[in-house]
């Protein structure tokens, strides 16, 4: 069974060191223009800070539907970033 991007992010969000790595990943993706500022904060709140959906929606002033749409788009982008990084380090 293959590990999904959600599973990967949930695994790293379980401890402090993992959340630090996720913050670095999200910051790198934002700084390189891979994800937008909204997606950066959404991923940070959802995985690096483990906030609940309602809390994140209130913080970003969005509805739950928008939250899920943006999160799915951000996860697709993060998936491709992780694939690119994996290729770089396995060569």
LODONU-700896 format. One record per residue (C-alpha): residue in three letters; y, z, x. Coordinates in nm, 2 decimals. Each point is the difference from the previous one (the first is absolute). Last residue first. Layout:
N
- residuo north up east
- ALA Y Z X $
...
END
This chain:
91
- residuo north up east
- UNK 1.03 -0.79 2.01 $
- UNK -0.07 0.30 -0.22 $
- UNK 0.35 0.15 0.02 $
- UNK 0.19 -0.30 -0.12 $
- UNK -0.25 -0.09 -0.27 $
- UNK 0.01 0.35 -0.14 $
- UNK 0.38 -0.01 0.00 $
- UNK 0.00 -0.32 -0.20 $
- UNK -0.25 0.14 -0.25 $
- UNK 0.20 0.32 -0.04 $
- UNK 0.32 -0.21 -0.06 $
- UNK -0.19 -0.21 -0.26 $
- UNK -0.12 0.31 -0.19 $
- UNK 0.35 0.15 0.02 $
- UNK 0.14 -0.31 -0.18 $
- UNK -0.26 0.03 -0.27 $
- UNK 0.06 0.37 -0.03 $
- UNK 0.38 -0.06 -0.04 $
- UNK -0.07 -0.25 -0.29 $
- UNK -0.23 0.25 -0.17 $
- UNK 0.25 0.28 0.05 $
- UNK 0.28 -0.21 -0.14 $
- UNK -0.19 -0.08 -0.32 $
- UNK -0.12 0.36 -0.04 $
- UNK 0.34 0.15 0.04 $
- UNK 0.16 -0.26 -0.23 $
- UNK -0.24 0.10 -0.27 $
- UNK 0.07 0.37 0.06 $
- UNK 0.37 -0.05 -0.05 $
- UNK 0.25 0.00 0.29 $
- UNK 0.28 0.23 0.11 $
- UNK -0.14 0.03 0.36 $
- UNK -0.02 0.38 0.00 $
- UNK -0.09 0.01 -0.37 $
- UNK -0.28 -0.26 0.05 $
- UNK -0.12 0.19 0.31 $
- UNK -0.02 0.33 -0.19 $
- UNK -0.18 -0.16 -0.29 $
- UNK -0.25 -0.17 0.23 $
- UNK -0.09 0.32 0.18 $
- UNK 0.11 0.05 0.36 $
- UNK -0.25 -0.03 0.29 $
- UNK 0.28 0.01 0.27 $
- UNK -0.14 -0.27 0.23 $
- UNK -0.20 -0.17 -0.28 $
- UNK 0.20 -0.04 -0.32 $
- UNK 0.35 0.10 0.13 $
- UNK -0.03 -0.21 0.31 $
- UNK -0.15 -0.29 -0.18 $
- UNK 0.27 0.00 -0.26 $
- UNK 0.27 0.05 0.26 $
- UNK -0.11 -0.29 0.20 $
- UNK -0.05 -0.22 -0.31 $
- UNK 0.36 0.07 -0.10 $
- UNK 0.12 -0.09 0.35 $
- UNK -0.19 -0.32 0.00 $
- UNK -0.32 -0.07 0.19 $
- UNK -0.08 -0.24 0.29 $
- UNK 0.36 0.00 0.13 $
- UNK -0.10 0.12 0.35 $
- UNK 0.19 0.33 -0.06 $
- UNK -0.18 0.05 -0.33 $
- UNK -0.35 -0.06 0.14 $
- UNK 0.07 0.23 0.30 $
- UNK 0.13 0.27 -0.23 $
- UNK -0.30 -0.02 -0.22 $
- UNK -0.24 0.01 0.29 $
- UNK 0.19 0.29 0.16 $
- UNK 0.00 0.19 -0.33 $
- UNK -0.37 -0.06 -0.03 $
- UNK -0.07 0.14 0.35 $
- UNK 0.20 0.31 -0.09 $
- UNK -0.20 0.04 -0.32 $
- UNK -0.32 -0.02 0.20 $
- UNK 0.11 0.27 0.24 $
- UNK 0.09 0.23 -0.29 $
- UNK -0.33 -0.04 -0.18 $
- UNK -0.14 -0.17 -0.31 $
- UNK 0.24 -0.29 -0.01 $
- UNK -0.21 -0.19 0.26 $
- UNK -0.30 -0.03 -0.24 $
- UNK 0.22 -0.09 -0.30 $
- UNK 0.15 -0.29 0.20 $
- UNK -0.34 -0.14 0.10 $
- UNK -0.13 0.05 -0.35 $
- UNK 0.30 -0.19 -0.15 $
- UNK -0.05 -0.27 0.26 $
- UNK -0.36 -0.04 -0.11 $
- UNK -0.31 0.09 0.20 $
- UNK -0.28 -0.24 -0.02 $
- UNK -0.34 0.10 -0.14 $
END
